[in-house]
Amino acid sequence: MKVLVLGAGVIGTTTACLLARDGHAVTVVDRQPGPALETSFANGGQIAASHAEPWASPRTLVKLAQWIGRADAPLQVRWLRWDPALWSWGLRFLYNCRPGAQARNLERAVRLALYSRQRLRLMREQVAPEYDGRSSGILHIYRDRRSLPQATAAAELMTAAGLDRHPVSIDEAVALEPALADVAPHLAGAFYSPDDESGDAHLFSRAMATEAERRGATFLYDTKVHGLLRALRVPRRVMGATTSRGPLTADAVVLCLGSYAPRVMRTIGLSLPIYPAKGYSITLDTRGAPAAPTVSVTDDEHRMVFSRLGDRLRCAGTAAFEGWNTTLNPRRVAVTIRHARSLFPRGGDYDDPQPWCGLRPATPDSVPILGAYPNIENLFLNTGHGTMGWTMAAGSAQVTADLITGRTPGLDLKGLTAHRFLRWEP
């Protein structure tokens, strides 16, 4: 089958690799000059099923009220401007802040994250990609004791879904990661997920692209996707996509364009509830640093994650809902540096922090959108992963490859498809 994959981030390259392995004629289109040069380039580095707790929750509503007007708020929302897409997304987000919805969405995200973690391990055995991977688990730390009941409740829901995320004492946390010794007196609690991992999503994506090309896939870089081509005589199908190279036709199209997926869908009159959450990171050189962490850490209070990638420390987090703006905000960079330095003051070279920002494709329920679009038999969605794209890439790609190839996916897709957002069938 001739398959057109739109997007060459960690989701698109992994999907292309598995489709090429299945023998399909795969073409990948991306506007950048190489793979994973946008959202997947310098993300937090965590492969973290334990990070699947949805943003939409009663606790987030309380926090949002506290963060209004704060320049250093972990989550910033620019409500006071003309942005119907944000308002529409925001109403769905508020609806998903109900306790019952939070538990449902957490189960869905954990289900996919655990499956993806399993598929990644199998992929490592088959392809052996080099991406500065570590399998030493992830520590979640908390400074505010008032956060612990919510963290405990989330851990219990994750445990019920099959994930090992258990509480550890501060002494145990420091024993697991000695670099936390500097901040230990200020910690109120910690949880540990021993089976979670970390690694460089950019390096992994490059490895997937190389493997896909080895199996016959074609990558068209420096190529903009303008829209989808709908078949005139067969309304239940798309023909391909319009691009800066001209029209590209295919038997199946896979949408892996992250935050830009809704724009492409609108070209055929359809919508997706995805909005960009702009995140920041800095990357520190750890050579010569006396206390650089080796275990990946999540700082819940500041919505920050830290991952050791070879001789680098990736410090990432925060989110700003301000549209498709990719300009680095120096104030947000400064906030990221300050939070990183407060946790790991001796963790790396803060004189040369290597800042970055990227648009993470967020759905209102923090669950990605997979599978065929309803009533369009050859348009497949693999997008909306938010902060979990690296975590869910292998599983999402496997599901997509299974559906296109005609296999029954090894994952229950209930609650993971676009059906959950549709009130009517196009």
C-alpha positions as a printed Julia matrix, in Angstrom:
426×3 Matrix{Float64}:
   0.0    0.0    0.0
   1.16   3.55  -0.72
   1.13   5.47   2.58
   1.71   9.19   3.07
   2.91  10.19   6.56
   2.57  13.89   7.33
   5.13  14.95   9.91
   8.61  13.68  10.8
   8.74  14.16  14.55
   9.08  11.25  16.96
   5.51  10.17  16.15
   5.87  10.39  12.37
   9.3    8.77  12.08
   8.38   5.88  14.35
   5.15   5.33  12.42
   7.02   5.45   9.11
   9.57   2.92  10.36
   6.91   0.39  11.35
   4.93   0.9    8.15
   8.06   0.41   6.04
   8.85  -2.73   8.03
   5.4   -4.03   7.06
   6.31  -3.58   3.4
   4.33  -0.44   2.58
   5.61   2.2    0.17
   6.01   5.06   2.65
   6.56   8.75   1.92
   7.13  11.14   4.84
   6.67  14.9    4.43
   8.05  17.55   6.78
   8.71  21.27   6.42
  12.0   21.09   8.33
  15.37  20.07   6.76
  15.56  16.92   8.89
  13.65  14.73  11.35
  12.41  15.89  14.77
  13.46  19.52  14.54
  10.37  20.97  16.21
   8.46  19.6   19.23
  10.59  16.44  19.43
  13.9   18.27  19.26
  14.59  19.22  22.9
  11.7   17.93  24.96
  11.92  16.68  28.54
  13.39  13.32  27.56
  11.09  11.23  29.75
   9.48   7.98  28.65
   7.09   8.24  31.54
   3.88   6.29  31.94
   3.88   7.77  35.44
   3.5   11.25  33.91
   0.11  10.36  32.43
  -1.92  12.26  35.01
  -4.2   14.57  32.96
  -3.77  18.31  33.13
  -7.56  18.64  33.39
  -8.44  18.03  37.04
 -10.14  19.78  39.98
  -6.69  20.52  41.37
  -5.67  22.31  38.16
  -8.67  24.61  38.44
  -7.53  25.68  41.89
  -3.95  26.15  40.68
  -5.03  28.2   37.65
  -6.77  30.65  39.96
  -3.56  30.96  42.0
  -1.39  31.42  38.9
  -3.39  34.25  37.29
  -1.09  37.17  36.57
   2.09  35.4   37.65
   4.95  35.62  35.14
   6.49  32.46  36.6
   3.28  30.41  36.59
   3.85  26.83  35.41
   0.71  27.12  33.27
  -0.2   30.39  31.54
  -3.38  30.93  29.54
  -3.92  34.05  27.42
  -7.72  34.18  27.64
  -8.11  37.91  27.04
  -7.58  37.95  23.28
  -9.52  36.98  20.19
  -8.83  33.27  19.92
 -11.96  31.16  19.3
  -9.83  28.0   19.01
  -8.53  28.5   22.55
 -11.97  29.31  23.94
 -13.5   26.21  22.35
 -10.63  24.07  23.6
 -10.87  25.66  27.03
 -14.56  24.79  27.45
 -13.79  21.15  26.7
 -10.86  21.33  29.12
 -13.1   22.64  31.92
 -15.59  19.85  31.23
 -12.78  17.32  31.68
 -11.79  18.8   35.05
 -14.6   16.82  36.72
 -13.24  14.08  39.07
 -14.93  11.29  37.11
 -13.52  12.54  33.83
 -10.05  12.83  35.33
 -10.05   9.18  36.43
 -11.34   8.05  33.02
  -8.75  10.05  31.11
  -5.93   8.86  33.36
  -6.84   5.23  32.68
  -6.82   5.84  28.93
  -3.47   7.59  28.97
  -1.83   4.99  31.22
  -3.18   2.18  29.05
  -1.48   3.61  25.97
   1.69   4.63  27.82
   2.24   1.14  29.25
   1.63  -0.48  25.88
   4.04   1.98  24.26
   6.73   1.26  26.83
   6.41  -2.44  26.03
   6.62  -1.81  22.27
   9.69   0.43  22.71
  11.53  -2.36  24.48
  10.74  -4.75  21.62
  11.85  -2.12  19.12
  15.18  -1.74  20.91
  15.78  -5.45  20.49
  14.99  -5.3   16.78
  16.55  -1.99  15.73
  18.99  -1.12  18.56
  18.74   2.68  18.18
  21.22   4.85  20.07
  19.51   7.7   21.91
  21.23   8.14  25.3
  18.58   5.96  26.89
  18.42   5.2   30.62
  16.23   2.62  32.36
  16.66   3.79  35.94
  13.07   4.86  36.59
  11.58   8.27  37.36
  11.27  10.05  40.7
   8.36  12.42  41.35
   9.12  14.92  44.08
   6.77  17.2   46.03
   7.55  20.25  48.14
   4.0   21.05  49.25
   2.4   18.55  51.64
  -1.0   19.63  50.37
  -0.11  18.06  47.02
   0.48  14.61  48.49
  -3.16  13.46  48.79
  -3.73  14.21  45.12
  -0.46  12.5   44.2
  -1.42   9.47  46.27
  -4.84   9.27  44.62
  -3.24   9.48  41.17
  -0.71   6.79  42.1
  -3.52   4.5   43.25
  -5.38   4.98  39.95
  -2.18   4.26  38.03
  -1.5    1.17  40.1
  -5.01  -0.06  39.35
  -4.24   0.43  35.65
  -1.09  -1.71  35.94
   1.62   0.9   36.59
   4.08   0.66  39.47
   4.24   4.12  41.04
   4.79   3.89  44.77
   5.68   6.32  47.56
   9.24   6.49  48.88
  10.7    8.38  51.82
  12.91  11.42  51.31
  15.92   9.35  52.42
  15.01   6.68  49.86
  14.63   9.31  47.16
  18.08  10.72  47.92
  19.53   7.21  47.94
  18.07   6.67  44.46
  19.28  10.07  43.27
  22.06  11.61  45.43
  21.88  14.88  43.49
  18.64  15.61  45.38
  20.59  16.01  48.62
  20.74  19.8   48.2
  16.95  20.14  48.11
  16.05  17.23  50.4
  15.29  19.42  53.48
  12.58  21.18  51.47
  10.85  18.06  50.15
   7.52  16.86  51.54
   7.3   13.52  49.71
   8.27  11.47  46.69
   7.02   8.67  44.45
   9.08   6.32  42.33
   8.24   4.58  39.06
  11.03   2.02  38.58
   9.99   0.86  35.11
   9.91   4.27  33.46
  12.8    5.43  31.28
  14.39   8.46  29.66
  16.28   9.3   26.48
  16.8   11.79  23.68
  13.71  11.88  21.44
  15.62  13.71  18.7
  18.32  11.04  18.48
  15.67   8.32  18.56
  13.7   10.0   15.76
  16.81  10.23  13.61
  17.44   6.53  14.18
  13.85   5.72  13.21
  14.13   7.82  10.05
  17.37   6.07   9.1
  15.81   2.65   9.66
  12.7    3.63   7.69
  14.87   4.79   4.77
  16.86   1.56   4.95
  13.56  -0.27   4.47
  12.61   1.84   1.47
  10.78   4.87   2.89
  11.21   8.26   1.2
  11.55  11.44   3.26
  10.64  14.76   1.63
  12.16  17.44   3.86
  11.83  21.2    3.33
   8.3   20.47   2.14
   5.27  22.29   3.56
   1.92  20.55   3.88
  -0.84  22.88   2.73
  -3.86  20.62   3.13
  -5.56  17.34   2.37
  -6.96  16.23  -0.98
 -10.46  14.83  -0.67
 -11.62  12.4   -3.31
 -14.44  14.04  -5.3
 -16.19  10.85  -6.35
 -15.63   8.96  -3.09
 -16.39  11.33  -0.17
 -15.35   8.73   2.4
 -11.72   8.87   1.21
  -8.87  11.32   0.86
  -6.53  11.19  -2.14
  -3.44  12.57  -0.43
  -2.13  16.03   0.41
  -1.24  19.3   -1.26
   2.31  20.39  -0.53
   4.91  22.92  -1.61
   6.15  20.24  -4.04
   2.68  19.83  -5.5
   0.0   17.21  -4.81
   1.05  13.86  -3.34
  -1.37  10.96  -3.66
  -1.61   7.84  -1.54
  -3.82   4.9   -0.59
  -3.7    6.0    3.06
  -2.7    9.21   4.83
  -1.41   9.4    8.41
  -1.65  12.75  10.18
   1.31  13.18  12.57
   1.53  16.97  12.47
   1.1   17.64  16.18
  -0.21  21.15  16.88
  -0.64  21.82  13.17
  -3.0   18.88  12.57
  -6.18  20.98  13.08
  -5.1   23.44  10.39
  -4.64  20.65   7.87
  -7.95  19.01   8.83
  -9.82  22.28   8.27
  -8.85  22.17   4.59
 -11.43  19.4    4.12
 -13.96  20.9    6.5
 -13.15  18.83   9.59
 -11.92  19.81  13.04
  -9.74  18.43  15.8
  -9.74  19.72  19.41
  -5.98  20.22  19.61
  -4.31  23.41  20.84
  -0.58  24.11  21.21
   0.9   24.22  24.71
   4.19  26.04  24.38
   6.86  24.42  26.52
  10.44  25.4   27.3
  13.66  23.57  28.0
  17.29  24.25  28.67
  20.09  21.78  28.06
  23.12  21.91  30.34
  26.59  20.51  29.83
  27.21  18.2   32.81
  30.93  17.62  32.21
  32.67  18.64  35.4
  29.4   19.16  37.29
  29.74  17.71  40.82
  26.05  16.86  41.33
  24.34  16.14  38.02
  21.43  13.7   38.39
  21.37  10.34  36.66
  17.78   9.33  37.53
  15.06  11.27  35.71
  13.11  13.55  38.06
   9.7   15.23  37.87
   9.2   18.34  40.0
   5.44  18.43  40.42
   5.18  21.89  41.97
   6.9   23.66  39.1
   5.74  21.26  36.34
   9.37  20.57  35.45
  11.12  17.38  34.35
  14.84  16.59  34.35
  16.57  13.9   32.3
  20.23  12.98  31.97
  21.13  12.5   28.31
  24.74  11.37  28.13
  26.84  14.36  29.2
  23.83  16.69  29.05
  21.04  17.52  31.48
  17.69  18.36  29.9
  15.49  20.58  32.09
  12.02  21.11  30.63
   8.55  22.18  31.55
   5.94  24.89  31.97
   3.21  25.55  29.42
   1.87  28.71  27.82
  -1.35  28.72  25.8
  -0.67  31.6   23.44
  -1.42  30.21  20.01
   1.1   29.05  17.43
   3.81  31.44  18.61
   7.26  29.79  18.55
   9.28  32.81  19.69
  11.48  32.27  22.75
  10.27  34.39  25.65
  13.35  35.42  27.71
  11.23  35.63  30.88
  10.05  32.02  30.49
  13.61  30.91  29.79
  14.7   32.66  32.99
  11.95  30.88  34.94
  13.11  27.53  33.56
  16.71  28.26  34.55
  15.68  29.4   38.02
  13.63  26.27  38.72
  16.42  24.04  37.43
  19.06  25.78  39.52
  16.89  25.6   42.66
  16.65  21.81  42.34
  20.1   20.96  40.98
  22.37  23.93  41.76
  25.46  21.87  40.9
  23.88  19.93  38.05
  25.5   21.55  35.02
  26.88  24.63  33.3
  24.27  27.35  33.88
  26.42  29.9   32.06
  25.51  28.29  28.72
  21.99  26.85  29.17
  20.98  26.23  25.49
  17.32  27.36  25.6
  14.56  25.96  23.38
  10.78  26.08  23.07
   8.28  23.92  21.21
   4.54  23.53  20.68
   3.09  20.44  22.34
  -0.23  19.32  20.8
  -2.66  19.21  23.72
  -6.13  17.73  23.7
  -8.67  18.87  26.32
  -8.55  15.49  28.06
  -4.75  14.89  27.8
  -5.35  11.77  25.7
  -4.06  11.53  22.1
  -6.24  10.89  19.07
  -5.55   7.64  17.23
  -7.17   5.54  14.53
  -9.14   6.24  11.38
 -11.13   9.46  11.3
 -14.84   8.57  11.52
 -16.42   8.05   8.11
 -13.15   8.57   6.24
 -11.75   5.11   5.72
  -8.17   5.94   4.71
  -7.31   8.97   6.91
  -5.52   7.9   10.07
  -4.8   10.12  13.07
  -1.73   9.85  15.26
  -1.6   13.18  17.02
  -2.57  15.17  20.13
  -0.06  13.57  22.5
   0.68  16.75  24.45
   3.69  16.24  26.72
   3.52  12.46  26.21
   4.6   12.12  22.58
   7.97  10.54  23.36
   6.35   8.28  25.95
   3.58   7.11  23.6
   5.39   7.12  20.25
   6.16   3.41  19.91
   2.68   2.28  20.95
   0.85   4.86  18.85
   2.96   3.94  15.83
   2.28   0.24  16.31
  -1.47   0.83  16.55
  -1.38   2.88  13.36
   0.69   0.32  11.47
  -1.63  -2.47  12.62
  -4.76  -0.64  11.45
  -3.32   0.22   8.03
  -1.91  -3.25   7.51
  -5.21  -4.88   8.5
  -4.18  -6.38  11.83
  -6.15  -6.09  15.04
  -4.17  -3.76  17.32
  -2.75  -5.21  20.5
  -4.28  -2.32  22.45
  -7.9   -1.59  23.26
  -8.65   1.72  21.46
 -11.72   2.55  23.54
 -11.59   6.26  24.33
  -8.5    6.87  22.18
 -10.13   7.72  18.84
 -11.76  10.88  17.49
 -15.22   9.46  18.19
 -15.09  10.83  21.73
 -15.12  14.4   20.42
 -17.8   14.07  17.74
 -21.43  14.97  18.37
 -22.33  14.31  14.78
 -20.89  12.21  11.97
 -19.45  14.15   8.98
